[in-house]
Amino acid sequence: MIIKRTLEESIKKYLKLFPVVAINGPRQSGKTTLLKSAFPEYQYVSLENPDVRLIAESDPNSFLNDYPEKVIFDEVQRVPQLFSYIQTKVDNDKIPGQYILSGSQNFHLVQNITQSLAGRVAMFKLFPFDNQELKSANLLPQHFETLIPKGFYPVLFDREIPSDVFYQNYIETYIQRDLSEILNIRDLMAFRRFLRLCAGRSGQILNLSALAKDCGITQPTAKSWLSILESSFIVFLLEPYYENFNKRIIKSPKMYFYDTGLLCYLLNIPNAEKLIENRMYGNIFENFIVAEFFKENAHHYLLGRFWYWRDSNGNEVDMISETAGNFNIYEIKSTKTVSEKLFAGLHYFSENYPSKINEKTLVYGGENSKTKKNIKIKPWKEKFM
């Protein structure tokens, strides 16, 4: 079963405006399936194939002349020298939508595009399914406690592979393949420990020195390894908002995982029952919702920016987005019961920015939408953006 991806419409739109469209994202997020199903008029060429890759590396000009237009080059970061030749070809041919490029390594793909194709390419990110994509395919479960440990990678819904089997193999493949290409990590056991320690800090303010100490590595090594996890779409950082605020504000980012299935696997949470019992239940729900914001933003190609806010007294807003210079602020709570105390952070932030608040929203674990005291109350199943 092929589930229609939200990103498809935006890609089709920008193929008419740019000679090159590039789609990035984690491995197994569905890029190849999307490209083959949504763009059958394009010839698909995988540079994972060693024979194809050898031709592209040895004679890039002839290789591109064999595929003059309407071509998908998958895993294109495998042949970095090809980008300069693509630049020359699109500049000469001036054909909208001439090439679609796809890759799974953010660092290498972005680096090559920045160097060779700036101004000629529209960049997209495809993540595992978001809630709304699952909802449209009637695959969204009734309870988020069931969904969070399962995860969102397409293969989990297509082939019904057990989550623990999928994530065990995913991590091993990631460590053995991607990490060996990005950075020579000699102590793989230490890196696995680092990955699990990151999972234990999901939804929390990042303390890099403490993370390094707990893992038994230096702070520069921890910083380097965290950068690898970011460039591989395993984790992301939510930066704090602190501009022009006269209180003492926390200025360190919070760390989240893009996929809660992977997060739960690393925390040894195999099912809904174990999730509900876990001390990190609230943090994991927050991670789930924050990741949904990032996925919806990418899949709808909204180019939004996000922050969180917290002061030294513990006043906090879990998520801030900006619309036309005004703020949309969000509180995220796993509870299924709404009470007045849940609004405290939203009220406090609003009092300090009374003229800049656009919307105030509580995202919670319940089922009903409503508005209370000018605060929108949204269940976890709703679209956020």
FENMONOR-V566264 format. One line per field, one symbol per residue. ss: DSSP state (h for helix, s for strand, l for the rest). phi: phi as a letter, one per 20 degrees, with the letter a starting at -180 (. if undefined). psi: psi as a letter, one per 40 degrees, with the letter a starting at -180 (. if undefined). Layout:
ss->???
phi->???
psi->???
This chain:
ss->llllllhhhhhhhhhllllsssssllllllhhhhhhhhllllsssslllhhhhhhhhhlhhhhhhhllllsssslhhhlllhhhhhhhhhhhhlllllsssslllhhhhhhhhhhhllllssssslllllhhhhhhlllllllhhhhhhhlllhhhhhllllhhhhhhhhhhhhhhhhhhhhlllllhhhhhhhhhhhhllllssllhhhhhhhhlllhhhhhhhhhhhhhlllsssslsllllllllsllllssssllhhhhhhhlllllhhhhhhlllhhhhhhhhhhhhhhhhhhhllllllssssssllllssssssssllssssssssllllllhhhhhhhhhhhhhllllsssssssslllllsssllsssssllllll
phi->.defegfgfffffefedcfccdcdqffmeofffgffeecffefeceeffffffffffebgffgfffcfalcddelfffcfffffffgfffffeldfmfcddcadcgffffgffgfdcgndcdeccddggdgfffffeldeffdffffgffncfgffdfdlfggfffffffffffffdfffeebeeeefffffffffffffdfmdffdfffffffemcffgfffffffffffemecbddfeebfldeefdfddfddcdfcfffgfffeldebffffffffegffffgggffffgfffgffelelfccbcbbdfenfbcfbcccclndeddcdccffedecfffegfffffffecfedeecdcddceeddeacblmdfddfffefec
psi->hhhhhdeddddddededidhhhhiiiieeeddddddddgdeihhhhedhdddddddddgdddddddgdighhhifdeegdeddddddddddddfhhfdihiiiehdddddddddddeheeihhihhiiiiddddddefehidhdddddddiehdddddefhhddddddddddddddcdddddighdgddddddddddddeeheihhgdddddddefiiddddddddddddeefdiihhiihehfheihiheiiihiidhdddddddefgeidddddeidedddddddddddddddddddefefiiiiihhieeehihdhhihhfeihhihhhheiehhiddeedddddddddfdeehdihhhhieaeiiihhfehhhhideihd.
